[in-house]
Amino acid sequence: MLEDKNPQKTKLEQLGEFGLIKHLTKDFALQQKSTIKGIGDDAAVLDFKDNKAVVSTDLLIEGVHFDLSYMPLKHLGYKAVMVNLSDIYAMNATATQITVSIAVSNRFPLEAIEEFYSGVALAAEIYKVDLVGGDTTTSTKGMLISITAIGEAKDEELAYRNGAKPNDLLVVTGDLGAAYCGLQVLEREKEVFKVNPNSQPDLSEYTYVVERQLKPEARRDIKELLKSLEVQPTSMIDISDGLSSEILHLCEESQVGCNLYEDKIPLDPTVIAACEEFNIDSTLVALSGGEDYELLFTIDQKDFLKIKGNPNLTVIGHMTDKNEGAHLVARNNSKIPITAQGWNSFS
C-alpha cells in the first residue's frame, strides 16, 4: 500500500523519460575524484588510475524482494543501494559510484518516485558514492529496481572468495539474524492490518530488528578497520542469503572445509527475545535468515591477536581440510553438516 501523505499526484507521462531522469537526479552532486563525467551524456566516464575497478549489480522485484505494504519507499531506495554497496565492500574495496534503473507501473505518481530517490540520495551522501547513470521505464507488474555499484581497490588489497586456507580463522562482523526477525514482525503486523485496518502496531520493542530489515547498513567501515589493524583477509563474502550459504560459498571456492561453532555466533539480545516469541531457533535464524549485510571473512591465524577483543569482529570458527567437510559444532559438541538453507529467489 502506497502511503498517500501528499494529495498531489503528478503522472509520470507529464515529464517523459528524460524529463523524469533530469528531475530526479538534479540534486545529486559529484563527490569522487574518479568521476570524470556523471549523468548527462551517453555514458559515465571514470578514472581509477592505478587501482582495480570492482563492479556488482543486483535486481530487486516487488513481491519477490520487497513488499510495499510495509516498506516505505524512502527506506527502499536506501536499502537498494546498501544491497549493492555491500557487494563492493565484500571485495575489500571502496565503493565510489552507482547507477540506478527503475521500472514502475502507472500506479506510481512522481511523488512516490521522488520518495524512492530521496532514499537513494541519502545513501549516496552518507556512503560518499556518486550517482552516474541509470534508466527509467514502464512496468506492467509493479516496481523493478536494478542498481549497479562500482568501486576501486589496490590489487593487493582485494579479497576474493577463493583465498581461504585450512586453519584460517572464520570471522564475522556485527551480529546476525536481526533482519529475519524484523521481517517476521512486519509480516505479522501486515496480517493484523488485514483483519483490522484501524490497528496501530506498537513496534517500539522491535526497533532494532525492524530497522535491520527496513534500513540495513553496509559495512563500509571494515576495510579501513582491517587496514588499521594491518590485517589482510584471505577470503571474504557478504551475508545476504544467510550465514550457512555464505560459508559454503567460501568453502567451495577455496576448496576447504569448515568448523563453525554454534556458541560463537553473535546474536543481539533482541534477536534472542524475538526468536523465543516466535518460537523459532535463534541458531537457525542466524544460519538461514539472510539480509544481514554483515561481512564474513577469513584471516591467517597469526593475525588473531590483532583482532582479538575488537567489538566489531567475532571469530566464529576455522577452516579445515576439504575432506573434513563443513560442519556446525553444536553446543553439546556434536557436529552437524552445514546445508545451504538461506534465501533462494527461485524457490
HUDA-V476943 format. One line per field, one symbol per residue. burial: + if it has 16 or more other C-alpha atoms within 10 Angstrom, else -. Layout:
burial->???
//
This chain:
burial->-----------+-------++--++--+-+---++--++----+-+------+++-+--++----+---+++++++++++++++++++++++++++++++++++---++++++++++++++++++-++++++++++-----++++++++++++---++++++++++++++++++++++++++++++--++---------------+-+++++++++++++-++-------+++++++++++++++++++++--+++++++++--+++--+++-++------+++++++++++++++++++--+---+-----++++++++-+--+++++--------+-+++-----
//
